[in-house]
Structures are given as C-alpha cells and as structure tokens.
Amino acid sequence: MYNQSDFNIDDEMIDELRDLGYELNDYSLSDSDFRDLDFDGYSTEDSGMILDVPYVPSDEKIVHSLLNLAEVTSEDTLYDLGCGDGRILVAAALERNAHGVGIDIDPMRINEAIEYAGHTGVEHLVHFAEADLMEVDISAATVVTLYLLDIINIKLRPRLLDELLPGTRIVSHAFNMGDWKPDQQQRCGSINLYKWIIPAKVTGIWEWQATNGDTYRVSLQQKYQYVTGTAWINGQAASLKNALLRGDLLELTVQADNSRPIRFLMRCQAKQLVAAEGDLQATPAVKIS
Ligand SMILES: C[S@@+](CC[C@H](N)C(=O)[O-])C[C@H]1O[C@@H](n2cnc3c(N)ncnc32)[C@H](O)[C@@H]1O
C-alpha cells in the first residue's frame, strides 16, 4: 500500500491544498477523488522508487474524452506526464495520427508502453522515456495530458505556464490546478475532466496606432488567463470595456466617453500584439514598459 511518505508533498503547498479541501494530516489515497483507484498490488516498497502518483490507468472512455476535449489532430505532439502503459499516446497516434512523448519514472511502465506501441504499430509516432516528470523538458508539447493529483498539478503549474507556448492545451483526468480555473470542464460519468489553454503573457503597458490616427494605450495586469486594466486614447482616460485572453489571442474593447466601443483582436507575436482581424489597428501594439 502507499503511504503519505511515498509522495513528494511539499510543505509550501499546504495553504493552497487547504483551499482545495485537503487536510494534509489526513492526506491519503482514500480521499473521494481516488475512489476509482485500483492499486493492483503494486507497491513502491518493492522497487524502492518514489512515485508522485501511483499507477492507475485511465479507462478507454476517459482516454477518448480527453483526446476530444484537447481537440487533438495530426498536427499535435502530446506529452503524457506519468504515461503509465502509454495508452493515451497510443490512442492519439492510432486514431489521430498525432505524435506523442510519454514520460514515466517507473521502468516497468515504460517497457509496457514501448511494447504496446510496437504491438499496435505506432512506434514511429511515439517515444517513451524513463524520467521524472518534474524535470523533463516539455517545451515541444502542443498538448499535455495529466492523470496525476491536484498537488502534483499545482507543483507543475509554474513550469507549464512558463515553458509551454501560448495556445498549448492541457487536459487533466480528475484533478484540477488549484486557483488556475480551467477554460473548459466536462463530466465523463462521475469523473471531471479539465482543460486549460496556456495564456500568452500580456502584463505591461502597450501602445498602438489606430487607422484613424488615434493613439491607444492600455495598462494590463494578468492572472493566468484573466486580464484587467486601464486604457487611454490620445492621452485621455478611456474605459477598457473588455479584455479577453485565449492562448495567444487577445481581444480588447476600448471606449472613450460618448463614443462607440472599438474592438481590437490581436495576436501575441514576437513580443508585439499584431492585428489578427479587421482594419482598425494600423501598427502592432508594442510594450512601452
Ligand atoms: C495515475 S497513473 C496515469 C497513467 C496514464 N497517464 C493514464 O492516464 O493511463 C500516474 C503515472 O505517473 C507515474 N509517475 C509517478 N510519479 C512520477 C514522476 N515523478 N515522474 C514520472 N512519472 C511518475 C506513475 O508511475 C504512473 O504510471
């Protein structure tokens, strides 16, 4: 059986975990979120390995729901962090021709995954490596799949936000990301599935010219995908009616007194905000601080 001491639980996360309803002293795999876990006799004591999460495979229905939720196509490279027997990546390769990289710390799982990929004939699309998911380079992923624990998702969160490109999708079986709310959530039977889209970093003061000659300036603050701020037109305070960020797309609606609101749709590109739609924006928005 697994004990709390088998897991790398970091004391710094206590507050956030309490917000999630966990009592660390009681933290155990009998929590209701783990009701579907089947330990299958597997024990860390046999191998001396420290797992962050025990091995429990996602069932077929969940695998398909995760791939649908992430909208996986043949253009994607999936990273399954804690890949188990590789079933998510093999399904993505078989059904969608997607590339996959599976990481697991347990060599037994990696052997199973390589064997499974060979049996199903998708070994040219998938690669499996024995490594610690906390340390592996994930920057090439366009989709990340997780069946870990809230606590591990939260520990991974800064790396996901910093190292993945804006627009990368993350889907998680059963476990959330603390105060980073999902962009989408759905049920699969009694299980919650979550999806996040990595937001571009837009905090700062930005300025651009409109095609009518007006100079727009916005000061933006950001927490995850949520953006707030203030706006000016030609140096006069205006109202930032709307600021929506989804991946690398930022929609800003600015309104001066007694004027109609003007909506800009911009794409974050090479440290600029480039017009992504319409003909109202004459120059890319550049950061002035
Ligand atoms: C709940 S299973 C999920 C398996 C697979 N992703 C699925 O959904 O079918 C979690 C997996 O994470 C692996 N794991 C645990 N700690 C890990 C770590 N630090 N680095 C890499 N893999 C880890 C376990 O060996 C296990 O296979």
Ligand as a Chemical Component Dictionary entry (heavy atoms), coordinates in Angstrom:
data_LIG
# 
_chem_comp.id                   LIG 
_chem_comp.type                 NON-POLYMER 
_chem_comp.pdbx_formal_charge   0 
_chem_comp.three_letter_code    LIG 
# 
loop_
_chem_comp_atom.comp_id 
_chem_comp_atom.atom_id 
_chem_comp_atom.alt_atom_id 
_chem_comp_atom.type_symbol 
_chem_comp_atom.charge 
_chem_comp_atom.model_Cartn_x 
_chem_comp_atom.model_Cartn_y 
_chem_comp_atom.model_Cartn_z 
_chem_comp_atom.pdbx_ordinal 
LIG C1  C1  C 0  -2.432 7.664  -12.436 1  
LIG S1  S1  S 1  -1.139 6.990  -13.466 2  
LIG C2  C2  C 0  -1.613 7.635  -15.050 3  
LIG C3  C3  C 0  -1.194 6.776  -16.225 4  
LIG C4  C4  C 0  -1.600 7.303  -17.608 5  
LIG N1  N1  N 0  -1.279 8.710  -17.776 6  
LIG C5  C5  C 0  -3.077 7.103  -17.807 7  
LIG O1  O1  O 0  -3.834 8.105  -17.690 8  
LIG O2  O2  O -1 -3.477 5.968  -18.119 9  
LIG C6  C6  C 0  0.258  8.011  -12.964 10 
LIG C7  C7  C 0  1.588  7.567  -13.528 11 
LIG O3  O3  O 0  2.563  8.526  -13.113 12 
LIG C8  C8  C 0  3.793  7.843  -12.880 13 
LIG N2  N2  N 0  4.625  8.696  -12.015 14 
LIG C9  C9  C 0  4.504  8.942  -10.697 15 
LIG N3  N3  N 0  5.426  9.810  -10.274 16 
LIG C10 C10 C 0  6.154  10.160 -11.368 17 
LIG C11 C11 C 0  7.250  11.046 -11.588 18 
LIG N4  N4  N 0  7.783  11.786 -10.603 19 
LIG N5  N5  N 0  7.739  11.164 -12.836 20 
LIG C12 C12 C 0  7.216  10.433 -13.857 21 
LIG N6  N6  N 0  6.182  9.579  -13.702 22 
LIG C13 C13 C 0  5.645  9.447  -12.485 23 
LIG C14 C14 C 0  3.375  6.530  -12.256 24 
LIG O4  O4  O 0  4.392  5.545  -12.407 25 
LIG C15 C15 C 0  2.099  6.230  -13.047 26 
LIG O5  O5  O 0  2.377  5.401  -14.158 27 
# 
loop_
_chem_comp_bond.comp_id 
_chem_comp_bond.atom_id_1 
_chem_comp_bond.atom_id_2 
_chem_comp_bond.value_order 
_chem_comp_bond.pdbx_ordinal 
LIG C1  S1  SING 1  
LIG S1  C2  SING 2  
LIG S1  C6  SING 3  
LIG C2  C3  SING 4  
LIG C3  C4  SING 5  
LIG C4  N1  SING 6  
LIG C4  C5  SING 7  
LIG C5  O1  DOUB 8  
LIG C5  O2  SING 9  
LIG C6  C7  SING 10 
LIG C7  O3  SING 11 
LIG C7  C15 SING 12 
LIG O3  C8  SING 13 
LIG C8  N2  SING 14 
LIG C8  C14 SING 15 
LIG N2  C9  SING 16 
LIG N2  C13 SING 17 
LIG C9  N3  DOUB 18 
LIG N3  C10 SING 19 
LIG C10 C11 SING 20 
LIG C10 C13 DOUB 21 
LIG C11 N4  SING 22 
LIG C11 N5  DOUB 23 
LIG N5  C12 SING 24 
LIG C12 N6  DOUB 25 
LIG N6  C13 SING 26 
LIG C14 O4  SING 27 
LIG C14 C15 SING 28 
LIG C15 O5  SING 29 
# 
